[in-house]
């Protein structure tokens, strides 16, 4: 697959908006137990990079759990392995390898005697370079068909989507009311939900 075909396939950030029953069951299967995560699609070193990126995108705060607390990396790995077509998997793989190259991390399993040390500042720097940018720079990256930019954009969108549709966030952080009562029109979000978004 060439670079142009890979970029055409990078529409992954729009390809998972509708939460089908299969996707919802995948979300529920990502339990919050502290078990050893064995990635299905990513290599072990890629899984560590994914965890680091996801943690920086949605870190834990004083009031809310972070993306790692609700197993977002595990869900992204499961989603890529189970829901993407072979072509989309190849596109995702090329993009992730491009991210690894830019970070200077070899796309091979590290020598157990010389483990690769991921630096948070390196991960933060790549997110800043490609996602904390002006509209003009964003358009420039799109125009030049930048694979790393498109991949990080996809990972960010997947992270937010998986986070917001997790059970913990949907029920305990966002406003959850599966059987709403009366309808009130033309009121502020503050008055309706205390400023929180609806989970349903």
C-alpha positions as CSV (number, residue, x, y, z in Angstrom):
1,X,0.0,0.0,0.0
2,X,1.4,3.4,-1.0
3,X,1.3,6.6,1.0
4,X,-1.6,8.1,-0.9
5,X,-3.8,5.0,-0.4
6,X,-2.9,5.0,3.3
7,X,-4.0,8.5,3.7
8,X,-7.2,7.9,1.8
9,X,-8.0,5.2,4.3
10,X,-7.2,7.3,7.3
11,X,-10.9,8.3,7.6
12,X,-10.9,6.0,10.7
13,X,-11.7,9.0,12.9
14,X,-15.2,9.1,11.3
15,X,-15.7,5.4,11.0
16,X,-16.7,4.5,14.5
17,X,-19.3,7.1,15.4
18,X,-22.3,4.8,15.6
19,X,-22.0,2.4,18.6
20,X,-23.5,-0.8,17.3
21,X,-24.3,-3.7,19.7
22,X,-21.0,-5.3,18.8
23,X,-19.1,-2.2,19.6
24,X,-20.9,-1.8,22.9
25,X,-20.1,-5.4,23.9
26,X,-16.5,-4.7,23.1
27,X,-16.6,-1.7,25.4
28,X,-18.0,-3.8,28.2
29,X,-15.4,-6.5,27.7
30,X,-12.6,-4.1,28.5
31,X,-13.0,-4.6,32.2
32,X,-11.4,-2.4,34.9
33,X,-9.6,-5.3,36.5
34,X,-5.8,-4.9,36.9
35,X,-4.9,-7.8,34.7
36,X,-1.9,-8.0,32.4
37,X,-3.0,-6.6,29.0
38,X,-1.9,-8.7,26.1
39,X,-2.6,-6.6,22.9
40,X,-4.3,-8.3,20.0
41,X,-3.2,-6.0,17.2
42,X,-0.3,-3.8,18.5
43,X,3.1,-5.1,19.4
44,X,4.1,-4.8,23.1
45,X,6.2,-1.7,22.4
46,X,3.4,-0.1,20.3
47,X,0.9,-0.8,23.1
48,X,3.2,1.1,25.5
49,X,3.3,4.0,23.1
50,X,-0.4,3.9,22.7
51,X,-0.9,3.9,26.5
52,X,1.5,6.9,26.8
53,X,-0.3,8.9,24.1
54,X,-3.8,8.1,25.5
55,X,-2.8,9.1,29.0
56,X,-1.6,12.5,27.8
57,X,-4.7,13.0,25.7
58,X,-7.1,12.3,28.6
59,X,-5.1,12.2,31.9
60,X,-6.6,11.5,35.3
61,X,-7.7,14.6,37.2
62,X,-8.8,15.2,40.8
63,X,-12.5,14.8,39.8
64,X,-12.5,12.4,36.9
65,X,-10.8,9.1,35.9
66,X,-8.3,9.2,33.0
67,X,-8.4,7.2,29.8
68,X,-6.1,4.6,31.3
69,X,-8.5,4.1,34.2
70,X,-11.3,3.0,31.8
71,X,-9.0,0.9,29.6
72,X,-9.1,3.1,26.5
73,X,-5.9,1.6,25.0
74,X,-7.2,-1.9,25.5
75,X,-10.4,-0.9,23.7
76,X,-8.6,0.8,20.8
77,X,-6.5,-2.3,20.3
78,X,-9.6,-4.6,20.4
79,X,-11.5,-2.3,18.1
80,X,-8.6,-2.2,15.5
81,X,-8.2,-6.0,15.7
82,X,-11.9,-6.9,15.5
83,X,-13.8,-4.1,13.7
84,X,-11.5,-2.8,11.0
85,X,-11.2,-4.3,7.5
86,X,-7.9,-5.7,6.4
87,X,-7.3,-2.6,4.3
88,X,-8.0,-0.3,7.2
89,X,-5.8,-2.4,9.5
90,X,-2.9,-2.0,7.0
91,X,-3.5,1.8,6.9
92,X,-3.5,2.0,10.7
93,X,-0.4,-0.1,10.9
94,X,1.5,2.1,8.4
95,X,0.4,5.2,10.3
96,X,1.4,3.8,13.7
97,X,4.8,2.8,12.4
98,X,5.3,6.3,11.1
99,X,4.5,7.6,14.6
100,X,7.1,5.2,16.1
101,X,9.7,6.3,13.5
102,X,9.2,9.9,14.4
103,X,9.6,9.1,18.1
104,X,12.8,7.3,17.2
105,X,11.5,4.0,18.5
106,X,12.2,0.9,16.4
107,X,9.2,-1.1,15.3
108,X,10.7,-4.3,16.7
109,X,10.4,-5.9,20.1
110,X,13.1,-4.6,22.4
111,X,15.9,-6.7,23.8
112,X,14.8,-7.7,27.3
113,X,18.3,-6.8,28.6
114,X,18.1,-3.3,27.0
115,X,14.4,-2.2,27.4
116,X,13.3,0.9,25.5
117,X,12.5,3.8,27.9
118,X,9.6,5.9,26.8
119,X,9.9,9.6,27.8
120,X,6.7,11.4,28.5
121,X,8.2,14.6,27.2
122,X,8.8,12.9,23.8
123,X,5.2,11.8,23.6
124,X,4.0,15.2,24.6
125,X,6.2,16.8,22.0
126,X,4.8,14.8,19.2
127,X,1.2,15.5,20.3
128,X,2.1,19.2,20.5
129,X,3.7,19.3,17.1
130,X,0.8,17.7,15.3
131,X,-2.3,18.4,17.4
132,X,-1.8,21.6,19.4
133,X,-1.5,23.7,16.3
134,X,-3.1,26.6,14.5
135,X,-5.9,26.1,11.9
136,X,-3.4,27.2,9.2
137,X,-0.9,24.5,10.3
138,X,-3.6,21.9,10.4
139,X,-4.6,22.7,6.9
140,X,-1.0,22.5,5.8
141,X,-0.6,19.0,7.3
142,X,-3.8,17.9,5.5
143,X,-2.7,19.4,2.2
144,X,0.7,17.7,2.4
145,X,-1.0,14.4,3.3
146,X,1.0,14.0,6.5
147,X,0.6,10.4,7.7
148,X,1.8,11.0,11.3
149,X,-0.7,13.9,11.7
150,X,-3.6,11.8,10.4
151,X,-2.7,8.9,12.6
152,X,-2.4,11.0,15.8
153,X,-5.7,12.7,14.9
154,X,-7.3,9.2,14.6
155,X,-5.8,8.1,17.9
156,X,-7.1,11.2,19.6
157,X,-10.6,10.8,18.2
158,X,-10.7,7.1,19.1
159,X,-9.5,8.0,22.6
160,X,-12.3,10.6,23.2
161,X,-14.9,8.3,21.7
162,X,-13.9,5.2,23.7
163,X,-13.7,7.3,26.9
164,X,-17.1,8.9,26.5
165,X,-18.8,5.6,25.7
166,X,-17.3,3.7,28.6
167,X,-19.6,2.6,31.4
168,X,-17.7,4.4,34.1
169,X,-17.8,7.8,32.3
170,X,-21.3,7.4,30.8
171,X,-22.9,6.6,34.2
172,X,-20.8,8.4,36.8
173,X,-19.2,11.4,35.0
174,X,-21.6,12.5,32.3
175,X,-25.4,12.9,32.9
176,X,-27.1,9.6,32.7
177,X,-30.8,9.3,32.5
178,X,-31.9,6.3,30.3
179,X,-35.6,7.0,30.9
180,X,-35.9,10.8,30.8
181,X,-38.9,12.5,32.3
182,X,-40.4,15.8,31.2
183,X,-39.0,17.8,28.3
184,X,-37.8,21.3,29.0
185,X,-37.0,23.4,26.0
186,X,-34.9,26.6,25.8
187,X,-33.0,26.2,29.1
188,X,-29.3,26.5,29.6
189,X,-27.0,23.5,29.9
190,X,-26.2,24.7,33.4
191,X,-29.8,24.6,34.4
192,X,-30.5,21.3,32.7
193,X,-27.5,19.2,33.8
194,X,-25.2,21.4,35.9
195,X,-23.0,22.0,32.8
196,X,-22.4,18.3,32.0
197,X,-23.0,16.6,28.7
198,X,-25.5,13.8,28.3
199,X,-24.1,10.3,28.0
200,X,-27.2,9.1,26.0
